[in-house]
Amino acid sequence: MPRIYTRAGDQGKTGLVDGSRVSKADPRVAAYGDVDEVNAYLGLVRARKPDADIDAILEHIQRDLFALGARLADPRVGAAGGAGKAALGAADVTRMEGAIDRLDAELPQLRRFILPGGSEIGAVLHLARTVCRRAERRVVALGEGAVEPLAIIYINRLSDLLFVLARTVNRRAGVGETEW
């Protein structure tokens, strides 16, 4: 079994998928780091045992986020492509849109902005949504042509889904929304 530590990053550098070494403060590293942070928050939600349908959605998203992170860690746009575990495609966006539509049908129509919070799971989903928006800003900040358009579309749609998930778990828990 290889050791967990390699000492390769002891000088503040990390390796990208193409073999290049960059600063751990590199904008690309920050972007996939924020994606990883979203994933960790989703793990926290799953540890709190949401309803089975919500848990299944979150597990699929966690797998997608690993693929997205791998693609962001490769500066060769499109190089991680659609093969193997790094596969991420339009069908994944369509799957999220289907989940948004299904779950949104359970919810009252929004009349105003709502304050993040509610149940513990709902509050963590709102937190994950805000981190997802930060990740989206970092990915966009890499610049036009630096990432596949699908990466931006995916992360934008994910923040929408996280918002609907937060509202759904709060409603199912009987926790009302506080309007602003």
C-alpha positions in Angstrom: 0.0 0.0 0.0 1.5 3.4 -1.0 1.8 6.0 1.7 -0.8 8.8 1.8 1.9 11.5 1.9 4.3 11.9 -1.1 6.1 15.1 0.0 5.7 16.3 -3.6 3.7 19.3 -2.5 6.0 20.4 0.3 7.2 23.4 -1.7 3.7 24.7 -2.4 3.3 23.1 -5.9 0.9 20.4 -7.1 0.6 18.3 -10.2 -2.1 18.7 -12.8 -3.4 15.8 -14.9 -1.2 16.7 -17.9 1.9 16.3 -15.7 2.6 20.0 -15.2 3.4 21.4 -11.8 1.7 24.6 -10.6 1.4 26.7 -7.4 -1.3 25.4 -5.0 -2.6 29.0 -5.3 -3.2 28.6 -9.1 -6.7 29.6 -10.1 -7.3 26.2 -11.7 -6.4 24.5 -8.4 -8.7 26.9 -6.5 -11.5 26.0 -8.9 -11.3 22.3 -8.5 -10.7 22.8 -4.8 -14.0 24.6 -4.5 -15.7 21.8 -6.4 -14.1 19.4 -3.9 -15.5 21.5 -1.0 -19.1 21.3 -2.5 -18.6 17.5 -2.6 -17.5 17.4 1.1 -20.6 19.4 2.1 -22.8 16.9 0.2 -21.0 14.1 2.1 -22.0 15.9 5.3 -25.6 16.1 4.1 -25.6 12.3 3.3 -24.1 11.5 6.8 -27.3 13.1 8.2 -29.4 10.4 6.4 -31.7 12.4 4.1 -34.7 10.6 2.4 -33.6 7.8 0.1 -34.5 9.7 -3.1 -32.5 12.7 -2.0 -29.5 10.5 -1.0 -29.5 8.8 -4.4 -29.4 12.2 -6.1 -26.6 13.4 -3.9 -24.5 10.2 -4.4 -24.8 10.7 -8.2 -23.8 14.3 -7.9 -20.8 13.4 -5.7 -19.6 11.0 -8.4 -20.1 13.8 -11.1 -18.2 16.2 -9.0 -15.1 13.9 -8.9 -15.3 13.8 -12.7 -15.7 17.5 -12.9 -12.7 18.0 -10.6 -10.6 15.7 -12.8 -11.6 17.6 -15.9 -10.7 20.9 -14.2 -7.4 19.5 -13.1 -6.5 19.0 -16.8 -5.5 22.2 -18.5 -6.0 20.5 -21.9 -9.6 21.5 -22.6 -11.6 18.4 -23.4 -8.7 16.0 -22.8 -10.4 14.2 -19.9 -13.2 13.8 -22.4 -16.0 11.3 -22.0 -14.0 8.2 -21.1 -14.1 6.3 -17.8 -14.7 7.9 -14.5 -14.1 11.4 -15.8 -17.1 11.1 -18.1 -19.5 14.0 -17.7 -22.0 14.9 -20.4 -25.1 16.7 -21.4 -27.1 13.8 -20.0 -25.9 14.6 -16.6 -27.2 18.1 -16.9 -30.5 16.8 -18.2 -30.7 14.3 -15.2 -30.3 17.3 -12.8 -33.0 19.3 -14.7 -35.3 16.3 -14.3 -34.7 16.1 -10.6 -35.2 19.9 -10.3 -38.6 19.6 -12.1 -39.7 16.6 -10.0 -38.8 18.1 -6.7 -40.0 21.6 -7.6 -43.5 20.1 -8.2 -43.7 19.3 -4.5 -42.9 22.9 -3.5 -45.0 26.1 -3.1 -44.2 28.7 -5.7 -41.6 31.3 -4.6 -43.1 34.7 -4.1 -40.0 36.3 -2.5 -36.4 35.5 -1.7 -36.0 33.1 1.2 -33.4 33.1 3.9 -31.0 30.2 3.9 -31.6 27.8 6.8 -34.4 25.5 8.0 -33.6 22.0 9.1 -30.0 21.0 9.6 -29.9 19.2 6.3 -31.6 22.1 4.5 -29.1 24.6 6.0 -26.1 22.5 4.9 -27.6 22.2 1.4 -27.9 26.0 1.3 -24.3 26.2 2.4 -23.3 23.8 -0.3 -25.2 25.9 -2.8 -23.2 29.0 -1.9 -19.9 27.1 -2.2 -21.2 25.8 -5.5 -21.7 29.4 -6.7 -18.2 30.3 -5.6 -16.9 27.3 -7.5 -18.8 28.5 -10.6 -17.2 32.0 -10.3 -13.8 30.4 -10.0 -14.4 28.2 -13.1 -15.7 31.1 -15.1 -12.7 33.2 -14.0 -10.3 30.8 -15.6 -11.4 32.5 -18.8 -13.1 31.7 -22.0 -11.7 28.6 -23.7 -9.9 27.5 -20.5 -12.6 24.9 -19.7 -15.3 23.1 -21.5 -18.6 24.9 -21.7 -20.2 21.8 -20.1 -18.3 22.4 -16.9 -19.9 25.9 -16.5 -23.3 24.6 -17.4 -23.0 21.7 -15.0 -22.0 23.7 -12.0 -24.6 26.4 -12.8 -27.4 23.8 -12.9 -26.0 22.1 -9.8 -26.5 25.3 -7.7 -30.1 25.4 -8.9 -30.6 21.8 -7.9 -29.0 22.4 -4.4 -31.5 25.3 -3.9 -34.5 23.0 -4.7 -33.1 20.2 -2.6 -32.7 22.5 0.4 -36.3 23.7 0.0 -37.5 20.1 -0.5 -35.9 18.7 2.6 -37.1 21.6 4.7 -40.7 21.1 3.4 -40.5 17.4 4.1 -39.2 18.1 7.6 -42.1 20.4 8.2 -39.9 23.5 8.5 -41.3 26.6 7.0 -39.3 29.1 4.8 -38.5 32.5 6.1 -39.1 35.1 3.4 -37.0 38.2 3.1 
